[in-house]
Amino acid sequence: ELAKMNLLSWPVIALPSTAIMMFALWKLLGGITRLTGMPLEEIFHPQPEKKR
């Protein structure tokens, strides 16, 4: 019975928390994009500044 509970603990705990974390990250990145007006590509990989 303990082994069965250990087996069930991973999907019961890890899967919902992973789904909630993915949703929170998706909302956060969407908010950053909306606030800055920049696409995610520019946020994570900004254009290098030109040297003078």
Phi, psi and omega in degrees: 000322178294321178296322178295320179293320176296321179295320182280343184292326181295306181293330182287327183261310189287318184294312178295321180292325176294318179296317179294320179294320177296319178296317180296318178295320178299316179293320180297312180294324176295321178293320178296318179297317181293319182290320183272336184075011180254145174290160182299329180298321179286329180291315184274333180229077182293154178292137179294143179288143179282135178278145181269000000 
